[in-house]
Amino acid sequence: MLEPFGFSRRDMLRRSGVGFGMLGLAGLFAGEQTVHAGVTLGPHFAPKAKRVIHFFLNGGPSHVDTFDPKPALLKYAGKLVPNTLITERKTGNAFPSPFRFQRYGQSGIEVSELFGKTAAHIDDIAVVRSMYAQVPNHEPSLMLMNCGDSIQARPSLGSWLSYGLGNENENLPGFVSMCPGGLPIKGAENWQSAFLPGSLQGTYVDSKQSSVERLLENIRSPHASQEMQRQQLTLLQRLNERHRSVRLDPRLDSRIESFELAYRMQTAATDAFDIDLEPQRIRDLYGSGVHGRQTLIARRLLERGVRMVQLWHGAGQPWDNHDKIEENHRKLAAEIDQPIAALLTDLKQRGMLEDTLVIWGGEFGRTPTVEMNGNTSKLGRDHNHYGFTVCLAGGGIKGGTVYGSTDEFGFAAQDNPASVHDLHATILHLMGLNHEQLTYRYAGRDFRLTDVHGNVLKPIVA
């Protein structure tokens, strides 16, 4: 609120001689206000993709059990294998994959039976087998994969895309993150906007819910009609505008924009999140489970102009299988294989795959050696940040491609190692953004998603 006399102590200082310092402060805020007011930068060059959907397989799926076959593990089964890398926990002998691999498509790329439905699209997929992260812990690796930094609070990939490209639908958020059953490790930090304007933060949706009213809290008011809400919002906006006119704080812009977006979403979101509007054959294509439902919602959001949708495969650490990996990975893959395959099929039928970038993978991989509990095998695998796999398809991706490799056993990236910064640089490139030019000035320096690193993985770009 404004003070009783119409101006605050800050106003009094600004209007007095010592207020000349405010001139410099206004200059510092100027750039932030421009972006926050809705002015976006636009692509640096013609984009190959317009939108992104990211399946985040939280917890670290095993690359040697999914998209990176290692026959040498069968040869050395139950035996020690040469390894000088330090693992987080004690591991033992070579642990061959309990899953069968086979070749698919004209490219003949080998894929595990766990992803047999997705593998039917292998000629549209690029498999990056030489990814590596920085540490074997979930929290920093989640931050690195989502925000480009494992330690400092930095804007997420979706927020950078919204900053650089804006949104195609003013009635929906530019970035949506769906995670069924609650928040993952690090919570909303995974889709934070950090020092970028608050309006660019991802919108969280608990996709375990099925009705629109429960998917989006407070989407409808039980007490006021839309006309009354519009009147209330107009009054609130006037008060906020008056408050903003005498203060230099870009957070006020974010607050005002959030109120307006929430009001506009009451109609647009209700339509976008209602999969009952889809034909039964499409709903059957995706499957009846929560992950099929949230993937279908994601497609509906993308075709309505949302820039990025992130789909979490559960909260907590579902792929973090330190024991019973055959049982647990089989169950988890059964939940996500059909939705990924259905999305690729559906996008292609609609002519959207060519400009929609689809990504799936986790924050790191798992060891090719068995994890031990004392002297007893747990029949699972420990964290492995030295080498893992991420898959990409659609917008601008050269399908039927394998990029890089891990060593003979799958311990570490060997040929053409690809960092998370390289992956981010490639995603931005496909979206028409030069990762070295997409910067934001904060605290006296220019920041970017890839920090001072990153190279585009050109062999997987069509």
Secondary structure as UniProt FT lines:
FT   TURN            4..5
FT   HELIX           9..15
FT   HELIX           17..20
FT   HELIX           21..36
FT   TURN            37..38
FT   STRAND          51..56
FT   TURN            58..59
FT   HELIX           63..65
FT   TURN            66..67
FT   HELIX           71..75
FT   STRAND          91..94
FT   STRAND          101..104
FT   TURN            105..108
FT   STRAND          109..112
FT   HELIX           113..115
FT   HELIX           116..119
FT   TURN            120..121
FT   HELIX           122..124
FT   STRAND          125..132
FT   HELIX           138..147
FT   HELIX           157..165
FT   TURN            170..171
FT   STRAND          175..178
FT   TURN            180..181
FT   TURN            185..186
FT   HELIX           187..191
FT   TURN            194..195
FT   HELIX           198..200
FT   STRAND          203..205
FT   TURN            207..208
FT   HELIX           212..215
FT   TURN            217..218
FT   HELIX           226..245
FT   HELIX           251..272
FT   HELIX           275..277
FT   HELIX           280..286
FT   HELIX           290..303
FT   TURN            304..305
FT   STRAND          308..312
FT   TURN            318..319
FT   HELIX           325..349
FT   TURN            350..351
FT   HELIX           353..355
FT   STRAND          356..361
FT   STRAND          365..373
FT   TURN            374..375
FT   STRAND          376..384
FT   STRAND          388..394
FT   TURN            395..396
FT   STRAND          401..403
FT   STRAND          405..406
FT   STRAND          413..415
FT   STRAND          418..419
FT   HELIX           420..430
FT   TURN            431..432
FT   TURN            435..437
FT   STRAND          440..442
FT   TURN            443..444
FT   STRAND          445..447
FT   TURN            449..452
FT   HELIX           458..460
//
